[in-house]
């Protein structure tokens, strides 16, 4: 963003302050900024300055990444929010609802994988020799490639 003479830089945060308050490395802040997830302004001395709303956005990024939301989806969700203001509880409700169905589907797939982890995954590579009871004569191989038994019913 460009430097604005009307911007009050004393109320903005330095990159060090944002790093300290968010618990993120400066390199992570640079990365998120390069990806367009956060933005900064430049002081007259060409130093980055961040609005306080960036702290909430970084919190959302950290939570979303922890549950496996890709950065591209986080960016798409942020594109629905107004820039320059702290995301509200209502904003978070909207964002989390956007991700809920995807997360529910991931949870179902991971639960199925966990429950079947020690059994045959039906990939066909060892089915005739190792799984004659689960996949006699490699029946699953006729259905296609991949781990057939792990797909949702």
CORJOWO-V574440 format. One record per backbone hydrogen bond with DSSP energy under -0.5 kcal/mol. NH is the residue of the N-H (numbers start at 0). CO is the residue of the C=O. Records with the same first field share a line. If there is no record, write none. Layout:
NH->CO, CO
//
This chain:
6->3
8->6
10->7
11->8
12->49
14->47
17->13
18->14
19->15
20->16
21->17
22->18
23->18
28->24
29->25
30->26
31->27
32->28
33->29
34->30
35->32
36->31
37->31
40->48
42->46
45->42
48->40
49->12
53->50
54->51
55->51
56->52
57->53
58->54
59->55
60->56
61->57
62->58
63->59
64->60
65->61
66->62
67->64
68->63
72->69
73->69
74->70
75->71
76->72
77->73
78->74
79->76
80->77
84->81
91->87
92->88
93->89
94->90
95->91
96->92
97->93
98->94
99->95
100->96
102->98
103->99
104->100
105->101
106->102
107->103
108->104
109->105
110->106
111->107
112->108
113->109
114->110
115->111
116->112, 113
118->115
129->125
130->125, 126
134->130
137->134
138->135
140->137
141->137, 138
142->139
143->140
147->121, 145
148->120
149->146
150->147
//
